[in-house]
Every structure is written in C-alpha cells, then in structure tokens.
C-alpha cells in the first residue's frame, strides 16, 4: 500500500492539491497524509518563546484538519501531519522519506496563470531533489477538475522516458482511462539550420519524423495489454509543444532528466519547462527507480481497472 | 596530477569569462584547466547524413583553436544534445574538482545571471560549481567570503573556502547572518507583527556568535568572522561587491554529493557582483 503526501498551507491552491489527491486516492488504495510545516525553528531561539510555538502549532493543526475534511476520504485511509520547520520544502522532503511516500502533491503558486501549472518556491525545490514523485496541480484545478481519463506521457526514447511511460500506463489502467504517448520531432535541435540548404533541411526533417514515429510505435507495442495506448507526434520546440498539447489531457507524466543523483526527482530542460506551463496536473517521476509509483497503483492494477 | 577544473566554453558566443575564472582558481591550486565546448550533433542513431555536421564542427574547432592560442588551456569538444548533461558526465569521467560556468549575456556586466545550463548544473552536479559573472576577467583572488551557517553544509562551505584562501594566500571573511525576526515574519504576517528581533536578538545573537566563534577557532591564516543581523541574501549580495569570490554551501536536504540550491544561494547565483562557488552537499 502506498502513501500520497499532500502539502497544504491553508490557501485555495492547497484545495487544488487536495482535489487531485482525492482523485488519485479513489483510483488506488493509497493512504493520504495531509501535511503542513509551520514556520518555527528551535534555533536560534531555543525555547525562548514557547507560546509562539504553541500558537503556530495550533494554527497548523487547524489547517491540516480542515484540509483533511475537504479531502473527505475514508477516515482509515487519511491522516494529518504537522512539523516545525522554516522550510516547507525541507519538511516535505523529510516527511516523504520517513513515511516512504510514493508521491508528493502540491498546488501551483498564486502568481501563476489560472488553469496552468506553475510551482512556487516549495514546488520548485521539490522538483529539484525530491526522493519520490512530485505532482504539481494547476491553479484553480478545484473548479475545473474532471475525471482523469486521458493520461499523457512525454517520450523521447531515453530510459527515463521509457520508465515514465510504463508508470503512466499503470496510471491509465488504474484510472480506467487511456494512455497517450507523446513524441516531439524537433529537427532544429539536431543541426544548425543556418548552415544547411533547404533540401537538406527537408530531408533532415523527414528522417527525424520517421525515426520518432518508429520509436513511438515500438513503445506502444511494448506496453502490455489492459490499457488503451496510442501515440501522437508533435513538431516544434518540445517543451512548448507538450505544454500546448496538455490542454487535451487530464494528467501528464514526465520522467526526470537522465543525469544526476539516482532516486531523486530532477527536472531537465524540457520537463522543467513543461511543469512550469502545462494545462493539466503534471507528475514528475524520480530517476532510476523503476517501480516509482508501484506503491500507489500496483494492487489496484492487478485487481483490474478501477475507476 | 590533481583533479582538473572544467570550464564550460560556448564556442559560438566565445565568452572567455568561465575560462578566466577557471584560470584564476587554478592559479593557487595548481589544477589543470580544461575548456570544454559542448555542441549538438546528429544524435539520431546515425540516421542522418554526417556531412550536415561538418560545417558546425569546423566552426567549433576554429573557436577552440583561438581560445587555445589566447589562453594556453587544453580544449576539448563533446558532441551531445544536452550541454548540462554532457558537462555533468565529463566531470564524473574526469573526477573534476570544479565546473566553471558563465552567466548569460542577458545580464548586466559584472553581475551573475545564471543561464539554463548553469541552472541545471546547480541542481544535482557531482562537484562544486563556480559561476563567472558576464565580462569577468582574470584577477588574483585576494579576498574570499564564505556565507556561514552552523550546519554540516555550512561547515563544508567554510572548509572549502578556507582551503582555497590558504592556498591563494587570501583573506577569508566568514559571514554569519541572523535574520532579524528569526524567520518568524511569515507566521505573523497580517497579525500583530512583533518588532524586528524584539525577543530574538538577545539570546539568538549570543548563540549565533558562539557558533561562529567555534567554527573559526581552529582556522589558520587571515580569517575574519562577522555577524550581521539582516536578511542573509541581502548581506551576502552587498559583500559580493567587495570580494573576489563568494563561497556558499548547498541546502541541507536532498541527494548527497550533489549541488542543490536553497533559498539564499538561489538569490546569490542570480544577483551577486562577484564569482560564486557553490559546494555540493556531503562533499567527500
């Protein structure tokens, strides 16, 4: 049984995260922890003003209890956690490790655009180094959330993207939805257009398109049964193309970049830009952990599709 | 031979700032400097005609030849689609002591502004990262400042700054900053806000002073500890106008042996007036 950790701060953006967390909980048998970090440090003041600490602690408890009510999940499957820490990102990171969470869910920042994803300072720090998958939910998702049917996954042929595709297939299966594998043909990335003739550029574009389509087809064939999978080939700048396409998706899964510490979430050039502009909730998977989300969806997947 | 210093060199912009900073840091340590140019190539499993790459390759080679003649450093090319991924891998392969990266040319001269390559290296790099401001020219390192926090990461930064200062014969300013409100601003925003530091300054200050004193007690050479009561990033940014190098640690959570920015270091790498060196967490 897996654990989904939802970081909340009492704002309406936290309600967005709660709504999305509930949807995932409904499609799995995962437990949900509603967590808040209250800004108190035992250093440098030590116990000099314990009254403040009590007050902050009570405020935090009120927030997580209120959010747990909004989650409205079976009481045996949800719990609250509060911790004194000046850095909410650090607190969520430590809590995810201690609770062996499979996923941390946070809302977007208040400065972002409505119905778009944009991590705030806590989300930004989580997508650089979190020990488990991180989901960032669009601003005002609570007002527009629909059933999670169309699950997209960004695929570029790397081992990280392949792992993400298999994890996304588990999602789609558990949600009773379909999987859309997204490839982007970006001919510009492969050479210097200024130095190439028109004919060369056209040939290059054709070769890149063909190659990408072949790798998408191969992946869709590899994904085992039990899930409806199709592929779509976009052209242009990968981050922009995927973010634009996310308007047609209910959930987007991306892998971490292919270098840096293992078993950590670390966004790269494309995933980093996608998670700062997508139209639907985005989940970034940690690098080098094959069964990243098995904890959340494994048992429901083996029991067949649950919606 | 000691571990090399890798300078990230953009063969199109030909910005020499990272190479010059690498040379300035190599001078006291005797490290070998390798200027690495990463440029894209047709990486699609040989599906594309290699002749398309020839013109690009020639241009890169010419740029590196000019750099070699000017600065006498070893040069190296890496063909890869992702510049930060290639630099990361090269640093691991060579067991590099340091990667030096430049600022984007969108920023002001003399001031840092990290580009996309630096941003990604600053999250997860296997070795320290130094950032060269736009327009940096090689100059002797005579004063080094370290942003000190009493944590394992803060002490790693202090050790690294001290080691470098000793070798360079430089003065070391150890800067500890106590936030006036003890970090409680957010909690009281909107409500009755206490006067800045009203209750914290007395006891908090004594403890911060004691921690700073303990940290510098065993350090040799010209070491000057300072305690400021202000916003930590503001203090360090002001200091950056008067020193040749600013050293800071990574944040205190996340994967070990990786560079990871926290709240203060994030501002330093985008606004400092001098080169900044970020030390990875749990450095060996």
Interface residues (C-beta under 8 A of the other chain):
Chain A: X38 X39 X40 X41 X43 X44 X45 X46 X48 X49 X52 X56 X86 X87 X89 X90 X93 X94 X121 X125 X128 X129 X130 X131 X189 X190 X191 X192 X195 X196 X200 X203 X204 X207 X208 X210 X211 X257 X258 X259 X260 X261 X262 X263 X264 X266 X268 X269 X272
Chain B: X40 X41 X42 X43 X44 X45 X47 X48 X49 X52 X53 X55 X56 X81 X82 X84 X85 X88 X89 X116 X120 X123 X124 X125 X126 X150 X178 X182 X183 X184 X186 X187 X199 X200 X203 X204 X205 X207 X208 X251 X252 X253 X254 X255 X256 X257 X258 X260 X261 X262 X263
